Amino acid sequence: MKKLCLLLTCLLVVVLFSGCGIQHPDTVSYVLEAEPSRLDPAMTTALVESNTELQIFEGLTRLDDDDVPQPALAESWDISPDGKTYTFHLRPGIEWSDGTPITAGDLEYSWKRVVDPDVASENAYMLFCIDKAEDYFNKKASADEVGVKAVDDQTLVVHLKEPTPYFLNLTAFHCYYPVPRQLVEAKPNTWAADADGMICNGPYKIVSWNHSSEIKLVKNDRYWDADSVILDHIDFPISDSQATRLTLVESNQANMTVEPPPADQERLEKLGLYKIAPYLGAYYYVFNVQKKPFDDVRVRKAFALAVQRESLMKYIVRGEKEAAYAWVPPGLKNKATGRDFRKEGGSLISEDPAKARQFLKEAGYDDSHPLPEVTLLFNTNEMHKAVAEALQAMWKENLGVDVHITNQESKVFMATRAQGDYQLARASWIADYIDPMTFLDVFADEENDAQYHNPAYNALIAKAKASNDEAQRMAYLHEAEQMLFDDCVIIPLYYTTQPYVVQPYIKGYHWSPLGLVDFKKAYIDETERK
């Protein structure tokens, strides 16, 4: 019966993805876990978009296999002695995929677009290290005052508000990619929503996008480093089903995908298909601190203390994930001490069902005065559903509370959470750059999903950004992290790893701990292909 079920599943996948199989021997096929909302690097925030954009766009720098920023569109740069002025020198002859030149003016336009208040990008905060960028976003300065200026076609000068040790890492991040101005202005709302007329500047370019089914890329011959690109084709089939993605890889209709079902881990390890990449990220639940009943910190603490992580890791999550008892994950060093930031800070939350019940009682809720209806929101995904059901059971057992769970398709979910139209929601955060600030800055943003606006927290983040003293900077960040838990803004569940399955003949790709897989130098080893 099991063999029959597997056969029927494979036949169904063949039918559903009959147009998505490998069409060329020089194609790598990577199954995306969701449909990208769009491929506008200024606007997107989810990993499926970032991964796709990494293949078709490129910034001034690109991270190498050691995750160190290397020259990309910029062939070199100069940094002023005070660390606040960067002068980038662009490569001569660089072009968009349609053959038009890429200029420093394209970078100036693109960066200012991210912080344009009328554009309202969720990524704007990533550029607030640039002088007057935040003021422009808040309509307190003009675009001309923002500290980025193309002095000629090949020279871009950037003035920062304060020294930013990780600025070159930022220039490899997707919201720092240039976008094609003429196309953006001609089709401001739709230019990145389909393949029609799409102009790129990365190793590959997009040639077709069958929505909710597949994206196809081909090598971009106008890319400045095209000689390093081996593959002629990359296919991105799309499925939010773990089982379907795994079946595509096992049946050789695709080569690679992320997050195989945990129950299959041991079997896939024996087949040599299962891998785990490092991943600087956290999986957590976020409270809307403005919505009842979670506008009361005691209720938030009750829900947080009632969660028991170890059984969640052992029986549901697996994948060598580490239970999270704080926000910033391991793997980020305090340069002043040489120690891991997480080990220095220790655990900031505990598991205590008895104390959780006491907090709920102090907030005025008991059998006679039950909580108002509580709904947990997550985006459609088998793992997210399993985790939600497990916590639903924990809250019932430890608090006597009935929590409803509901799911939405990823694009709708992201919009719902960003608008604050929820009580409690699933979330994850992956580092944008290698520094604890990439996590702690999240809740200093005026538009953060938690609707959390604490002036004391924001002041600590501002002090950390302004400090030239690394030890003092890290002290501010530790203090800010503690405040997040005093206010109980989130429930951290686990620190991420990136389990994935890949056919052993796929070589040359690079998994970054930022959660991105770079196919620029990927290739197929025919000697290992059966």
N, C-alpha and C positions, 0 to 999 in steps of 0.2 A: 504494500500500500504506500509506504514512504517513497519507494522508487517511482511509483506511478504519479504521486503528487509532485515530485521533483520534475518528472518529465513534463507534466502538464504546465507547471510553472515556467519551465524553460521555453515551451512552445508559445505560451502567452507572451513572454518577454520578446521572443523572436517576432511575433506579430506586431506587438506594440512598438518595437524599435527596429522594424525591418528596414527603415530608411536610415538608421543611425549606426549600422555596423561599420567596421573598418573598410573603407572603400579603396585605400591605397596601401601598399606595403610599407610606405614611409610615414604612416600616420600613428600618432599616439592618441588614444581615446581615453579621456578622463571624465568620469560621470559626476556632474555637479549634483549637490544634494538639494538644490532649490532653484527656481527660476530667478535670474537676476531681475531686479526691479527696473534697472536701466544701467547703462555703462558710461555714466558721466562721472569722472573721477572726483569732481568737486562736490558731488551731492551724495554719493553712495556711502553706506556705512557697514554693510554686511560682507562677510568673508567671501561668499560666492561671487559678488561683484568685484571685490578686490583681487581675487585670484584671476578672474578673467581679464581685468584691466591690466594686471601686471604683464600679461602676454602681448597686449596691443598698444600699451602706452609706456612711456619712460620719462623720468625726470632728469634733473641735473646730475644726480648720482643714481647708482643701482647697487644693491647689496650683493657682495660676493659670497662665496661658499662658507666664509667665516663670519658672515653678516656684518662685514665692515663696508661702509660706503666707498664706492670706487667711481672714478670719472665716467660719466655717461654722456648726456648732451653737453655737459661742461667738460672740457678737456683738462682744465686746471682752475685753481682759485687762489686768491690771496686773502689772508685774514689779518685785520688790524691788531696791533699789540694789545688793545683793551678788549679784544674778542667780540666787538660789537658791529664791525663792518666787514662784510664779505663781498669780494669782487670776483664774479664768475666769468670765465672766458669760454664762450661756446665754441664747439668744434666748427671748423669751416665746412661748408657744403652740406650740412645736415638738412634733411627734407621730410615733409609729411608724406604719407603714402600716396598722395595724388601728385607728388613731384614739386609742390610749392615749398619755398625755403622755410625753415624754422628759424625764427629770430628771437633775440632777447625780448623784443616787444611782445611776442607771444607768451613768454613767461610772465612778464609784467601784467598783461591783460588777464591771464588765467589766475594768477595769485590774487589779484585785486577782485576778481569775480567771486572767489571763495568768501571774501569778507564783505562783499557788497550787501548792505542790509536788505536791498530789494530782492536779492537772490535767496537769502535766508538759508545758507548751507549749514547743516548740522556739523560740518567739519571746520567751521570758521575758527573755532578756538585753537585749532592746530597751528594757525598762523598768527596768533596773538603775541608771539614772541617778537614779531616784526614791529618796528616803531610805528605808532599811530594806527595799526591795523585794527585793534580792538576799538579805538575811538571811532574809526570809520564805520565799523559794524554797528556801533551804538549811536550813529548819526551825530557824533561830536567832532568829526573831522571830515575833510573831503578826501576823495580818492587820490588827488594829487599829493596830499600830505603823507600818504602811506609810504613807509620806508623801503620801497622797491622801485628801481628806476633803470630802464634800458637806456644807457648812454649812447649806444650805437647798436647795430644789428647783432654784434657778437659779444657785447659786454653788459652784464647785469650787475648792478650794485645794490646790496641789501644792507639796510641799517636796522639793527636789533634794539629792542628796549633795554635789554641787559644781556650780559654774556650767557650764551645758551650752549652748554657743552655738547649737546646732542643735535645741533642744528643740521650738520651734514646728513645725519640719519633721517631727519625730517624731510630733507629734499628728495629722498628716495620714496617717501610715502605718497599714496595715490592722489591726495588732494593738492599736492605740489606738481603734479604732471601738467604740462601745457595741454590746452584743448584748442581745436581749430576755430579761431574767432569768426571767420566768415560763415562757417556752417552753424555755429552756435547762435549767432545773431540772426541768421536766416530762418532757423527752426528752433527757437529757444526752448520749447517744451518737448520736442520730439526727436531732436537730433541724435540722441543716444539711446533711443528706445527700439531701434531695429537696425538691420544691416544696410538698408538702402542709403547709399551716399556716405556711409560712415568713413571718416578720415582718421587714421591712426599714425603713431610714430614709433611703435615698439617693434620687437622682433617679428611679430606676426600681425596680420590684419584680418578683420572680420569680413567674411564673404556671404554668410547666410545666417539667419536666426529664425528658426521655426519655433515660435514661442511655446514654452512648457514642454518642448521635445528635444531640441538640439541647437547648438551654436557651432558653426564651422569656421575655422581660421586657416589661413595659408601663410606661408613665409612672406614677409614684407621685404622685397628686394631693394627698397629704397632706405632701409634701416642702415644706420651708419656702420654697424658691426655685423652686417648680413653674412660675412664670411664665417662667423662663429656659429651661425644658426644652421643646424644640420637637417632638421625635419622640414619637409615641405607642407605638411598638414597637421593640424591638431583639431580633433573633434571633442566637443563637450556635450554629450547626451545629458539629459536632465531628468532626475527622478527624486522625489522626496521619500521614496520607500527604500529602507536599508536592504530589504530582501531582494528587491529588483536590481539595485545597484550591484550587489554582490553576485547575483546570477549573471548579470552582463559581463562581469570580469571573469567569473569561473567558466563561462561558455565562450570566452575569447571574443565576444562582441565588443568588449572594451578592455582596456589594459589596467585601469587604476581607478580607485575611488576611496573615499574616507568613511570612517565610522561603520565598519561591518557590524552586524548584530553580535553583541557580546557572547551569546551562547555558542557562536561559531568559532570563537577564538582558538580553542585548542585544536580543532580540526584544521583550520586554516594555517596554524603554525606548522603542523605536520606536512602540509602541502607546500610549505615554503612561500606562501603568499602573504602572510600576516607580518606587518611591520609597525613599529611605534616611533614616531618622530617627537623630538622635544617641542614644547609648545608653551609660551609664556601667556597663560590666560587663566581666567577664572569663570566657573559656571556658578550662577547665583540666582536667587530670587530677590526682586526689588520691590519695596513697598512704595505705593504712592502716598507720601506722608501728608497729603492734603485731603485724602478721601477717608471717610469713616469706614470702619472703625480704626483705621491705621493712622489717623491724625493724632492718636493717643500713643505716646512712646511705650507705655506699659503694655498695650496690646501687641505692639510690634515685638517687644522683648519676649512676651509670652510665646508667640509663634516661633521666634528664633530659638529659644531655649528648648522647645519641644521637639526639635529636629535631631535625629540620631543618624550620624553619617556613616559609621563603619559598616552597618548592614547594607546601607545603600551602595557603598563601594563594592562590597563583597558579592552581592547577589544581583545587582542591577547594572551598575555603571561599568565596573571592571576596567579593562584597558589600562591597567596599572596607574589609574588615576589616584591622586592623593587627596584625602579629606581635607577641606579648607576650614581653618579656624581663625582666619583673618582675611584681609582683602588682597594686599600685594603678594604675588606668588614667590616661591623660591626661585633663585637664578638671577637675581639683580643685586649687584654688589654695592655696598657703601664704599666708595673709593677712598674715603678718609680713613676708614678702619681696615679695609680689605675683607670685611666680613659680609656675609649674605644679609641683605636688608631684612628678610623674613626671620632669620634666626635671631637677629638682634631684637626684633620687635616681639617675637614669641606669639602665643595664641591670644586672641582678643575676644573670643567668644567661647562659651562652654555649652555642655548639654546637661540640662537639669529640669526634668519634667515637673518635679515638685515646686521648684521656684517659678516655673512657667505658669503653673496653676495659680500660684499666689499673686503673680503680676496681673493675671486676668481678673482675679477677685478684687484686687485693689482698684482696677479700672471700672469696677461696678458690674461685672458680668458673672452670673452664676446660673444655676438651674432655673431660678425664678426670673432671672433677667438675662436671657440668652443674647449672644452677639447678633447683630443684624446680619443679613445674608452676606457671605463672603465668597467671592469667585476668584479662582486662580486662572490666569490666562497664559497659554503657551502657543507657540507656532507649531503647525502640523509636522509631526515627526515621531516615529515610534519610540525613540529613546526619551524624548521630552515627555511623552505621554506616560511612559513607565515610571519616570521620576516623579511626575505630578501625582500619579496614583499612590506611589509609596508615601509621599509626604501627606497626602490626603488621609491615608490610614494612620500615620503617626499623630496628626493633629486630632483625629477622632479618638485614638487610644489615650494620648497624653493630656489632652485638653477637654475632651468630650465635645469637640466642635465639628460640625458638619461643614465641609468646604466643597463648594461646587467647582468643577474644573471644566474649562472650555478651550477650544483651540481655534485658531484662524490661520489661513494661508499666509505664508511668510510676508508678502508685501503688505497685506492688510494689517497683520500683527505689528510690524515695525511702525506703521503709521499710527496705529492705536496706542502703542506704548509711548511713542514720541509726543502724542497729543495729551498724554496723561489720562486717557479714558479707560482706566482700569483701577483695581484695588491692589492686587498682588500679581506679579508677572515673572515669568522666566526671563533670564537675561544671561548674556555672556560678554566678556570683554577680553579682547586679545591686545597685547601690547602693540602700540604703533611704533615705538622706538625702545631702545634698551636703557630704560631709566625708570625708577619707581614713580616719577611724576606722571608717566603715561596712564597709571591707574588712579592716582589721587586727584589728578586734574579733572577727572570725569564729573565729580560731584561739586566742583566749583563752577561748572558751566551754568549759566543762567537758565539754559533750556534743558537741564538734565532730566532724565526720565522719572526720577524719584520725586520731582517737584520739590527738591530739598534746597532751601535757600538760607544758609546759616552764615551771617556776616563774620563770625569768629573763625569758621572753617575757611571761608574765602580769604580772610586776612592771612592765615597761616600759609596758604598756597601762594599768595602774592609775595610774602616774605621769602619763601623758598625760591621763587623765581628770580627775585631781585638780589639774592645773596651770591657773592663771589667766594664765600667760605664753604667748602664742601661739607665739612663737619656740621656747621650751623644749618646748612640747607637740609641735610638728612635729619637733623633734630626736629626741624619744623615739619618735615614729612611724617616722621614717626608720631608727632603730636597730633597732626591732622588725621592720621589713620585711626588713632585712639578715639578721636572725637566722632568719627563715623559710627563707631560701635557704641559709644555713650548715647548717641542719638538713634542707634539701631535703624540705619537706613536700608541695610541689605541683610540677607541671609546667605553667606557664602556656603557653597555645598562642596565643591571640589576644585582643585587645580588641574588644569587640563594637560593631557598628552594628546598626541594626534595619531590614533590607530588608523591604519589604512591597509588596503590590500593592493598589491601590484604584481603583475606578471614579471618574473625574474629577468626577462630579456629587455626590460625598459631601464635605460641607464642615463646618467648625466643630469638628471633633474636634481633640484636642491630644495629641501624642506627647510624653511626658516622657522625659528622659534616664534616668529610673529604670526605663524599660521599660514604662510603663503608658500605655494609650490611654484618654482620658477622652471619653465620648460625651455628657456633660451638655448641651453646647450644639451638638451635631451636628445637621445637617439635610441635606435633599436639595435640590439646586438643579435645579429642573425645567427650567430653560432650557438646561442642559447634558446632560440625560438624553435619549438617543436613543430 
